[in-house]
């Protein structure tokens, strides 16, 4: 009696096929996350710098007004 089932692929062959396919997106995902984190950090620094600049200008104006300049 012959079997009509297709021959099964050995587990090792599946592993060799699937591992690269599953691992391929990870560097891109990690790179995208790093880019987002750096962008957020730079955005925060930019906001801090703008806020500090506005505060310094305000303090200069207040000091000039107080001294009568």
Secondary structure, 3 states (H helix, E strand, C coil): CCCCCCCCCCHHHHHHHHHHHHHHHHHHHHHHHHHHHHHHHHHHHHHHHHHHHHHHHHHHHHHHHHHCC
